[in-house]
């Protein structure tokens, strides 16, 4: 059963430029380490453009199953590069805004 994980967060207004640089580093890291993300079928991240909350982001990641998502999460949290990127990201966002939901398709 395919699942989609929706992560949402808001970057602190004064940290927008730092976040953009960090996001580029994350994208390069993911591209350079494809085995780390092998269970992820797709991923797309969006930033709020009009309306809503300034600095809001949403990331949609697709997996074949919840077990695949858990494998990737467990492996990535043991990876020093990913752990460092995650810790840096958490310094740039408003932590109370971080939210993660798991969705399944209606059949």
QUIUR-V143184 format. One record per run of one state. SS is the DSSP state (H for helix, E for strand, L for the rest). FROM is the first residue (numbers start at 1). TO is the last residue. If there is no record, write none. Layout:
# QUIUR-V143184
ss,from,to
SS,FROM,TO
SS,FROM,TO
This chain:
# QUIUR-V143184
ss,from,to
L,1,2
E,3,11
L,12,12
H,13,32
L,33,33
H,34,37
L,38,39
E,40,47
L,48,55
E,56,63
L,64,65
H,66,78
L,79,79
H,80,92
E,93,93
L,94,94
H,95,97
L,98,98
E,99,104
L,105,107
